[in-house]
């Protein structure tokens, strides 16, 4: 089954490969939300957000992660 054994139960199934990256990823999420005008919920619950809001945030984060990886692969910072 795709997505882990707890799919649909509301628990997180996406474990970080590098747990030390948690703070950097959270900072990236905050920066992306600010640029897109989306407010990050203080309690972490995104159920009151539209698919458009969460999708645009996820898409933007993915785009930035790809840009960062491309820069690192090309030797630039």
N, C-alpha and C positions, 0 to 999 in steps of 0.2 A: 504494500500500500504506500502510495506517495505521501510524503509529509510527516511521516512518523507514526508511531503506534497510538498516540493520543489525539489523532486528528478529530476535530469537531468537539473536543471536550473543553476547549477554552484555554488549555495550557499551551505554553510555548514549546514548539518543537524545533525551532531553528537555533541550534547551539553554535556559538562562535568557535571557529577553528583556533583563533588566537584570543583567549579570554582577556588578555591584557589590552586589547584594542577597544574594550567597552567604552572607556571615557572618550576616546577619539571619535568613535562612531556616534556617541551621544552628542558631542559638540558639532559634528557634521550635520546631524539631524536638526539641531537648534538653528544653525546657520541657514540651512535649506528652508526651514519653516519661516524664518525672518524674511528671507528673500522672496518667498512666495506669498507672504502675508497670512500664513496659517499659524494659529496659536496652538502650541503644544499643551495638551491637557496636563494639569498638575498631578492628577491621580493616575495618569498613564492609560486611561480608558478612552479609546477612540470610537466607541459605539455611537456617539452623537455626531460624528463627522460624516460627510458625504463620501461616497466612493471616489468622486472627483478630487476632493481635498487630499485624502489619504493616497490615492493613486498618483497624483501630481507630486506629492512629497516623496513617495517611494521612487518614482521615476527620476526625479531630480537628484536624489541621493545616489542612485545607480549611475547616472550620467557623470556625477562628480567622482565617484570611485573609479570609473573607467578612465577618466582624465588623469587622475592621480597615478593609476597603474601605468598608463601610457608614458607619462612623464618619467616615472621611475625606470621603466624599461628602456627609454631612450637616453637615460643618464642625466636628465635634467631634474631639478627640484622645484 
